[in-house]
Amino acid sequence: MKKITEILLTLAAIAFVVLFPHSGIFPLPFIYSIPVLIFTWLFLKHYNENFSTLGFSFKLFEFKSVFIGTLAAIVLFAFLNYAFFPLLEKIINL
């Protein structure tokens, strides 16, 4: 019974983290990240885990990682704004 409860709680947590940002409760963009981060921290704390369990580590947080992430974000932004969304608008007629 404890295993089933743990699985259901984990599925509920995953559903919250995925669906909560799309609910539109917070009017400001990306403000949902704060409650999701707190929820994730509390969930991990409940199971005696930490963020390194998820792969995050301040030891690996270095300039090269930040640079690659920033570069990837800029490339994605440019692709979405100048290629994907204009093509989507032509196809769907928004």
OpenMM code with the backbone's topology and positions (N, CA, C; nanometers):
from openmm import Vec3, app, unit

residues = "MET LYS LYS ILE THR GLU ILE LEU LEU THR LEU ALA ALA ILE ALA PHE VAL VAL LEU PHE PRO HIS SER GLY ILE PHE PRO LEU PRO PHE ILE TYR SER ILE PRO VAL LEU ILE PHE THR TRP LEU PHE LEU LYS HIS TYR ASN GLU ASN PHE SER THR LEU GLY PHE SER PHE LYS LEU PHE GLU PHE LYS SER VAL PHE ILE GLY THR LEU ALA ALA ILE VAL LEU PHE ALA PHE LEU ASN TYR ALA PHE PHE PRO LEU LEU GLU LYS ILE ILE ASN LEU".split()
positions = [
    Vec3(0.0821, -0.1200, 0.0000),
    Vec3(0.0000, 0.0000, 0.0000),
    Vec3(0.0861, 0.1259, 0.0000),
    Vec3(0.1979, 0.1211, 0.0719),
    Vec3(0.2858, 0.2367, 0.0786),
    Vec3(0.3465, 0.2654, -0.0586),
    Vec3(0.3781, 0.1604, -0.1331),
    Vec3(0.4359, 0.1762, -0.2666),
    Vec3(0.3353, 0.2418, -0.3617),
    Vec3(0.2088, 0.2012, -0.3530),
    Vec3(0.1052, 0.2597, -0.4383),
    Vec3(0.0848, 0.4065, -0.4044),
    Vec3(0.0846, 0.4393, -0.2765),
    Vec3(0.0716, 0.5786, -0.2329),
    Vec3(0.1883, 0.6618, -0.2835),
    Vec3(0.3074, 0.6067, -0.2765),
    Vec3(0.4259, 0.6782, -0.3241),
    Vec3(0.4177, 0.7023, -0.4748),
    Vec3(0.3725, 0.6027, -0.5496),
    Vec3(0.3584, 0.6181, -0.6949),
    Vec3(0.2533, 0.7232, -0.7279),
    Vec3(0.1395, 0.7180, -0.6596),
    Vec3(0.0340, 0.8166, -0.6854),
    Vec3(0.0772, 0.9577, -0.6483),
    Vec3(0.1505, 0.9710, -0.5388),
    Vec3(0.2010, 1.1022, -0.4986),
    Vec3(0.3021, 1.1552, -0.6009),
    Vec3(0.3855, 1.0675, -0.6513),
    Vec3(0.4831, 1.1077, -0.7535),
    Vec3(0.4128, 1.1489, -0.8825),
    Vec3(0.3125, 1.0736, -0.9241),
    Vec3(0.2369, 1.1103, -1.0442),
    Vec3(0.1637, 1.2432, -1.0263),
    Vec3(0.1094, 1.2662, -0.9078),
    Vec3(0.0424, 1.3939, -0.8797),
    Vec3(0.1427, 1.5091, -0.8832),
    Vec3(0.2618, 1.4871, -0.8315),
    Vec3(0.3647, 1.5914, -0.8332),
    Vec3(0.4075, 1.6223, -0.9761),
    Vec3(0.4250, 1.5184, -1.0569),
    Vec3(0.4616, 1.5404, -1.1977),
    Vec3(0.3504, 1.6151, -1.2698),
    Vec3(0.2265, 1.5774, -1.2458),
    Vec3(0.1129, 1.6463, -1.3076),
    Vec3(0.1094, 1.7931, -1.2657),
    Vec3(0.1356, 1.8204, -1.1383),
    Vec3(0.1370, 1.9588, -1.0911),
    Vec3(0.2454, 2.0396, -1.1605),
    Vec3(0.3655, 1.9842, -1.1677),
    Vec3(0.4783, 2.0569, -1.2268),
    Vec3(0.4554, 2.0813, -1.3762),
    Vec3(0.3877, 1.9892, -1.4435),
    Vec3(0.3625, 2.0046, -1.5865),
    Vec3(0.2412, 2.0933, -1.6127),
    Vec3(0.1329, 2.0744, -1.5395),
    Vec3(0.0078, 2.1438, -1.5691),
    Vec3(-0.0053, 2.2810, -1.5040),
    Vec3(0.0539, 2.3010, -1.3885),
    Vec3(0.0406, 2.4281, -1.3165),
    Vec3(0.0873, 2.5487, -1.3981),
    Vec3(0.2014, 2.5405, -1.4668),
    Vec3(0.2424, 2.6572, -1.5459),
    Vec3(0.1448, 2.6921, -1.6583),
    Vec3(0.0650, 2.5955, -1.7043),
    Vec3(-0.0290, 2.6205, -1.8128),
    Vec3(-0.1680, 2.6607, -1.7638),
    Vec3(-0.1852, 2.6721, -1.6339),
    Vec3(-0.3168, 2.7020, -1.5796),
    Vec3(-0.3556, 2.8488, -1.5954),
    Vec3(-0.2598, 2.9386, -1.6062),
    Vec3(-0.2901, 3.0802, -1.6211),
    Vec3(-0.3290, 3.1483, -1.4919),
    Vec3(-0.2938, 3.0901, -1.3782),
    Vec3(-0.3290, 3.1493, -1.2491),
    Vec3(-0.2529, 3.2797, -1.2267),
    Vec3(-0.1264, 3.2817, -1.2655),
    Vec3(-0.0437, 3.4008, -1.2454),
    Vec3(-0.0394, 3.4819, -1.3743),
    Vec3(-0.0705, 3.6119, -1.3671),
    Vec3(-0.0767, 3.6923, -1.4887),
    Vec3(0.0616, 3.7268, -1.5475),
    Vec3(0.1640, 3.7261, -1.4656),
    Vec3(0.2972, 3.7614, -1.5151),
    Vec3(0.3673, 3.6377, -1.5700),
    Vec3(0.4339, 3.6529, -1.6833),
    Vec3(0.5043, 3.5369, -1.7394),
    Vec3(0.6167, 3.4888, -1.6472),
    Vec3(0.6320, 3.3617, -1.6375),
    Vec3(0.7388, 3.2941, -1.5647),
    Vec3(0.7343, 3.3155, -1.4140),
    Vec3(0.6299, 3.3766, -1.3588),
    Vec3(0.6194, 3.3905, -1.2136),
    Vec3(0.5839, 3.2555, -1.1508),
    Vec3(0.5296, 3.1648, -1.2326),
    Vec3(0.4947, 3.0315, -1.1838),
    Vec3(0.6178, 2.9511, -1.1449),
    Vec3(0.7355, 2.9910, -1.1910),
    Vec3(0.8563, 2.9142, -1.1609),
    Vec3(0.8878, 2.9137, -1.0113),
    Vec3(0.8505, 3.0198, -0.9415),
    Vec3(0.8787, 3.0262, -0.7975),
    Vec3(0.7969, 2.9222, -0.7203),
    Vec3(0.6620, 2.9152, -0.7392),
    Vec3(0.5893, 2.8100, -0.6670),
    Vec3(0.6282, 2.6685, -0.7106),
    Vec3(0.6599, 2.6496, -0.8380),
    Vec3(0.7010, 2.5173, -0.8845),
    Vec3(0.8347, 2.4782, -0.8216),
    Vec3(0.9263, 2.5729, -0.8111),
    Vec3(1.0557, 2.5456, -0.7485),
    Vec3(1.0373, 2.5112, -0.6002),
    Vec3(0.9528, 2.5870, -0.5310),
    Vec3(0.9265, 2.5587, -0.3896),
    Vec3(0.8582, 2.4230, -0.3733),
    Vec3(0.7614, 2.3931, -0.4593),
    Vec3(0.6937, 2.2645, -0.4545),
    Vec3(0.7916, 2.1497, -0.4782),
    Vec3(0.8787, 2.1653, -0.5764),
    Vec3(0.9781, 2.0619, -0.6055),
    Vec3(1.0715, 2.0429, -0.4867),
    Vec3(1.1148, 2.1526, -0.4258),
    Vec3(1.2032, 2.1445, -0.3094),
    Vec3(1.1344, 2.0715, -0.1945),
    Vec3(1.0075, 2.1051, -0.1682),
    Vec3(0.9335, 2.0382, -0.0607),
    Vec3(0.9111, 1.8901, -0.0919),
    Vec3(0.8834, 1.8597, -0.2173),
    Vec3(0.8638, 1.7204, -0.2574),
    Vec3(0.9919, 1.6402, -0.2371),
    Vec3(1.1044, 1.6967, -0.2788),
    Vec3(1.2325, 1.6283, -0.2597),
    Vec3(1.2659, 1.6141, -0.1119),
    Vec3(1.2354, 1.7180, -0.0348),
    Vec3(1.2627, 1.7137, 0.1089),
    Vec3(1.1785, 1.6051, 0.1765),
    Vec3(1.0559, 1.5867, 0.1302),
    Vec3(0.9678, 1.4826, 0.1853),
    Vec3(1.0291, 1.3433, 0.1683),
    Vec3(1.0981, 1.3224, 0.0569),
    Vec3(1.1609, 1.1927, 0.0299),
    Vec3(1.3102, 1.1909, 0.0650),
    Vec3(1.3544, 1.2879, 0.1434),
    Vec3(1.4947, 1.2988, 0.1868),
    Vec3(1.5915, 1.2999, 0.0686),
    Vec3(1.5558, 1.3743, -0.0341),
    Vec3(1.6401, 1.3911, -0.1526),
    Vec3(1.6777, 1.5384, -0.1631),
    Vec3(1.7626, 1.5698, -0.2592),
    Vec3(1.7967, 1.7086, -0.2857),
    Vec3(1.8050, 1.7294, -0.4373),
    Vec3(1.8366, 1.8507, -0.4788),
    Vec3(1.8357, 1.8817, -0.6211),
    Vec3(1.9459, 1.8083, -0.6979),
    Vec3(2.0482, 1.7643, -0.6305),
    Vec3(2.1520, 1.6879, -0.7000),
    Vec3(2.0975, 1.5531, -0.7477),
    Vec3(1.9925, 1.5051, -0.6844),
    Vec3(1.9257, 1.3836, -0.7303),
    Vec3(1.8674, 1.4036, -0.8702),
    Vec3(1.8240, 1.5248, -0.8976),
    Vec3(1.7679, 1.5578, -1.0287),
    Vec3(1.8747, 1.5966, -1.1297),
    Vec3(2.0001, 1.6013, -1.0868),
    Vec3(2.1087, 1.6347, -1.1784),
    Vec3(2.1616, 1.7761, -1.1648),
    Vec3(2.1090, 1.8547, -1.0711),
    Vec3(2.1572, 1.9911, -1.0528),
    Vec3(2.2645, 1.9926, -0.9446),
    Vec3(2.3740, 2.0597, -0.9754),
    Vec3(2.4824, 2.0694, -0.8797),
    Vec3(2.5530, 2.2033, -0.8979),
    Vec3(2.5762, 2.2729, -0.7883),
    Vec3(2.6508, 2.3983, -0.7970),
    Vec3(2.7973, 2.3734, -0.8314),
    Vec3(2.8469, 2.2536, -0.8038),
    Vec3(2.9852, 2.2213, -0.8386),
    Vec3(3.0050, 2.2214, -0.9897),
    Vec3(2.9030, 2.1788, -1.0629),
    Vec3(2.9110, 2.1743, -1.2085),
    Vec3(2.8653, 2.3040, -1.2737),
    Vec3(2.8239, 2.3998, -1.1934),
    Vec3(2.7758, 2.5282, -1.2423),
    Vec3(2.8960, 2.6167, -1.2728),
    Vec3(2.9301, 2.6256, -1.3978),
    Vec3(3.0479, 2.7031, -1.4376),
    Vec3(3.0142, 2.7905, -1.5572),
    Vec3(3.1075, 2.8759, -1.5943),
    Vec3(3.0842, 2.9726, -1.7011),
    Vec3(3.0495, 2.9041, -1.8332),
    Vec3(3.1165, 2.7962, -1.8648),
    Vec3(3.0916, 2.7268, -1.9914),
    Vec3(2.9464, 2.6795, -1.9996),
    Vec3(2.8928, 2.6262, -1.8915),
    Vec3(2.7538, 2.5798, -1.8894),
    Vec3(2.6570, 2.6958, -1.9086),
    Vec3(2.6830, 2.8066, -1.8410),
    Vec3(2.5973, 2.9246, -1.8545),
    Vec3(2.6048, 2.9784, -1.9968),
    Vec3(2.7222, 2.9811, -2.0542),
    Vec3(2.7408, 3.0311, -2.1906),
    Vec3(2.6660, 2.9437, -2.2911),
    Vec3(2.6778, 2.8133, -2.2790),
    Vec3(2.6104, 2.7220, -2.3714),
    Vec3(2.4583, 2.7338, -2.3562),
    Vec3(2.4096, 2.7439, -2.2343),
    Vec3(2.2662, 2.7600, -2.2111),
    Vec3(2.2131, 2.8903, -2.2665),
    Vec3(2.2885, 2.9986, -2.2485),
    Vec3(2.2490, 3.1285, -2.3023),
    Vec3(2.2471, 3.1256, -2.4539),
    Vec3(2.3495, 3.0678, -2.5132),
    Vec3(2.3571, 3.0571, -2.6587),
    Vec3(2.2414, 2.9725, -2.7132),
    Vec3(2.2103, 2.8633, -2.6472),
    Vec3(2.0988, 2.7789, -2.6898),
    Vec3(1.9659, 2.8542, -2.6795),
    Vec3(1.9485, 2.9338, -2.5749),
    Vec3(1.8256, 3.0120, -2.5584),
    Vec3(1.8119, 3.1168, -2.6683),
    Vec3(1.9216, 3.1818, -2.7055),
    Vec3(1.9181, 3.2830, -2.8114),
    Vec3(1.8853, 3.2191, -2.9461),
    Vec3(1.9470, 3.1047, -2.9746),
    Vec3(1.9200, 3.0341, -3.1000),
    Vec3(1.7741, 2.9886, -3.1055),
    Vec3(1.7225, 2.9344, -2.9961),
    Vec3(1.5831, 2.8916, -2.9916),
    Vec3(1.4887, 3.0098, -3.0094),
    Vec3(1.5159, 3.1205, -2.9423),
    Vec3(1.4341, 3.2413, -2.9552),
    Vec3(1.4313, 3.2893, -3.0993),
    Vec3(1.5479, 3.2957, -3.1619),
    Vec3(1.5560, 3.3421, -3.3006),
    Vec3(1.4804, 3.2475, -3.3943),
    Vec3(1.4979, 3.1179, -3.3756),
    Vec3(1.4286, 3.0213, -3.4605),
    Vec3(1.2776, 3.0339, -3.4464),
    Vec3(1.2293, 3.0416, -3.3225),
    Vec3(1.0854, 3.0485, -3.3009),
    Vec3(1.0262, 3.1776, -3.3568),
    Vec3(1.0930, 3.2917, -3.3326),
    Vec3(1.0374, 3.4202, -3.3748),
    Vec3(1.0512, 3.4480, -3.5234),
    Vec3(1.1572, 3.4006, -3.5857),
    Vec3(1.1823, 3.4375, -3.7250),
    Vec3(1.1582, 3.3247, -3.8241),
    Vec3(1.1374, 3.2027, -3.7799),
    Vec3(1.1138, 3.0925, -3.8727),
    Vec3(0.9846, 3.0166, -3.8380),
    Vec3(0.9753, 2.9651, -3.7190),
    Vec3(0.8642, 2.8763, -3.6846),
    Vec3(0.7300, 2.9488, -3.6782),
    Vec3(0.7199, 3.0556, -3.5989),
    Vec3(0.5918, 3.1238, -3.5830),
    Vec3(0.5441, 3.1914, -3.7109),
    Vec3(0.6314, 3.2570, -3.7893),
    Vec3(0.5827, 3.3098, -3.9178),
    Vec3(0.5308, 3.2002, -4.0113),
    Vec3(0.5989, 3.0861, -4.0144),
    Vec3(0.5511, 2.9750, -4.0966),
    Vec3(0.4186, 2.9214, -4.0439),
    Vec3(0.4055, 2.9112, -3.9142),
    Vec3(0.2820, 2.8648, -3.8539),
    Vec3(0.1666, 2.9591, -3.8830),
    Vec3(0.1913, 3.0886, -3.8801),
    Vec3(0.0872, 3.1861, -3.9106),
    Vec3(0.0418, 3.1768, -4.0545),
    Vec3(0.1330, 3.1484, -4.1477),
    Vec3(0.0954, 3.1330, -4.2875),
    Vec3(0.0136, 3.0062, -4.3107),
    Vec3(0.0445, 2.9023, -4.2349),
    Vec3(-0.0260, 2.7762, -4.2518),
    Vec3(-0.1650, 2.7819, -4.1887),
    Vec3(-0.1750, 2.8383, -4.0687),
    Vec3(-0.3007, 2.8343, -3.9931),
    Vec3(-0.3855, 2.9597, -4.0113),
    Vec3(-0.3290, 3.0696, -4.0541),
    Vec3(-0.4009, 3.1965, -4.0686),
    Vec3(-0.4553, 3.2465, -3.9353),
    Vec3(-0.3676, 3.2766, -3.8436),
    Vec3(-0.4099, 3.3281, -3.7128),
    Vec3(-0.4480, 3.4729, -3.7207),
] * unit.nanometer
topology = app.Topology()
chain = topology.addChain("A")
for resn in residues:
    res = topology.addResidue(resn, chain)
    for name in ("N", "CA", "C"):
        topology.addAtom(name, app.Element.getBySymbol(name[0]), res)
